[in-house]
Amino acid sequence: MQLTDTRGVKVTITTVPGAILHTHRGQIPHDSLIGMDEGFIATSTRGIDYLVQRPQLDDYVLGMPRQAAVIYPKDAARIVALGDVGSGSRVLEAGVGSGALTCYLLKAAGPTGTVTSVERRSDFAEVARENVSRWFGGTPRSWRVSEMDLVDTTESDIPTGSQDTLILDMLAPWECLDVADRVLRAGGSLVSYVATTTQLSRLVESMRLSRRWTEPRAEESIVRTWHLDGLAVRPDHRMSGHTGFLVAARHMAPGQQSPPRRRRPAPGAYGQDYQGPGADQVEEGESG
Ligand SMILES: C[S@@+](CC[C@H](N)C(=O)[O-])C[C@H]1O[C@@H](n2cnc3c(N)ncnc32)[C@H](O)[C@@H]1O
């Protein structure tokens, strides 16, 4: 249950019969919360009122134990949309980290979908298992965790063309493009979350070079919450200035290559000393 005091401070607990919640502002017996409707007011022994509700997933992921950085709710929402994840989707993600995005993917794909999470660090996989199981009240039957590097997965781990959507949240997503090409169905969606512009550029150029993806789309979302108090209605002073960028593209059909770009690169897009992916496709003079 999530208890919110009149200042908006939230406490999340798992209720246990007979247990007592101790706050700085008095005690609340768990028994007085168990079985109650959401949206009721519980009063502590010092007379402080708390609004009692079940936490929503957005609250849960920001408060759950984490080992690796988690995907924030604003980005998770866009990932679900860009990946076209819905009821019955077959979704693959790597890595699982703390399992924040996993919860959104499982919720969107529902019991008729599947979510396969590949994580190369067993300590992170364990944290994700605990976080996901706590949220769903047990391990969802639609979820499978593979403790391995996505690059090392084979046909027996993830069959060719078996996935509708692949989400990559890792330092070097470009290393996984061959696997992505193998496991995604024709028309499937690849969505990658990267934290820096250098990763963004390297990933997009690698995708273009392989010609197995439609023209990548890149975006970031900036969410600004507002202070609402009488006539003092303005943006809040604090916000998450930067989380990451999202890159999304669709998978080409087997044996097909994406059409070469018709647009010439913008002047200076590829500097004289650029050595990265796609460097050999830039003609003399195009670098401006
Ligand atoms: C930033 S975390 C993922 C966070 C996660 N999306 C969440 O919302 O909690 C990145 C994870 O990717 C894992 N990782 C990096 N490269 C990988 C690879 N090639 N295969 C599998 N896991 C990988 C790391 O061990 C790390 O746990």
The ligand as an SDF file (V2000), in Angstrom:
LIG
                    3D

 27 29  0  0  0  0  0  0  0  0999 V2000
   20.7910    0.3610  -17.6570 C   0  0  0  0  0  0  0  0  0  0  0  0
   20.5970   -1.3080  -17.2990 S   0  0  0  0  0  0  0  0  0  0  0  0
   18.9730   -1.6990  -17.8340 C   0  0  0  0  0  0  0  0  0  0  0  0
   17.8970   -1.0820  -16.9800 C   0  0  0  0  0  0  0  0  0  0  0  0
   16.5070   -1.6270  -17.2250 C   0  0  0  0  0  0  0  0  0  0  0  0
   16.0440   -1.3740  -18.5620 N   0  0  0  0  0  0  0  0  0  0  0  0
   15.5270   -1.1020  -16.2090 C   0  0  0  0  0  0  0  0  0  0  0  0
   14.5930   -0.3570  -16.5960 O   0  0  0  0  0  0  0  0  0  0  0  0
   15.6540   -1.4090  -15.0220 O   0  0  0  0  0  0  0  0  0  0  0  0
   21.6040   -2.0610  -18.5180 C   0  0  0  0  0  0  0  0  0  0  0  0
   21.7630   -3.5630  -18.3000 C   0  0  0  0  0  0  0  0  0  0  0  0
   22.1740   -4.1630  -19.5050 O   0  0  0  0  0  0  0  0  0  0  0  0
   23.0130   -5.2540  -19.1910 C   0  0  0  0  0  0  0  0  0  0  0  0
   23.7310   -5.5580  -20.4470 N   0  0  0  0  0  0  0  0  0  0  0  0
   24.6040   -4.7620  -21.1000 C   0  0  0  0  0  0  0  0  0  0  0  0
   24.9830   -5.3300  -22.2580 N   0  0  0  0  0  0  0  0  0  0  0  0
   24.3220   -6.5220  -22.3430 C   0  0  0  0  0  0  0  0  0  0  0  0
   24.2940   -7.5710  -23.3000 C   0  0  0  0  0  0  0  0  0  0  0  0
   25.0300   -7.5080  -24.4220 N   0  0  0  0  0  0  0  0  0  0  0  0
   23.5020   -8.6490  -23.0630 N   0  0  0  0  0  0  0  0  0  0  0  0
   22.7600   -8.7210  -21.9330 C   0  0  0  0  0  0  0  0  0  0  0  0
   22.7450   -7.7570  -20.9810 N   0  0  0  0  0  0  0  0  0  0  0  0
   23.5160   -6.6730  -21.1770 C   0  0  0  0  0  0  0  0  0  0  0  0
   23.8380   -4.7410  -18.0190 C   0  0  0  0  0  0  0  0  0  0  0  0
   24.3790   -5.7850  -17.2710 O   0  0  0  0  0  0  0  0  0  0  0  0
   22.7850   -3.9280  -17.2580 C   0  0  0  0  0  0  0  0  0  0  0  0
   22.1530   -4.7170  -16.2850 O   0  0  0  0  0  0  0  0  0  0  0  0
  1  2  1  0
  2  3  1  0
  2 10  1  0
  3  4  1  0
  4  5  1  0
  5  6  1  0
  5  7  1  0
  7  8  2  0
  7  9  1  0
 10 11  1  0
 11 12  1  0
 11 26  1  0
 12 13  1  0
 13 14  1  0
 13 24  1  0
 14 15  1  0
 14 23  1  0
 15 16  2  0
 16 17  1  0
 17 18  1  0
 17 23  2  0
 18 19  1  0
 18 20  2  0
 20 21  1  0
 21 22  2  0
 22 23  1  0
 24 25  1  0
 24 26  1  0
 26 27  1  0
M  CHG  2   2   1   9  -1
M  END
$$$$
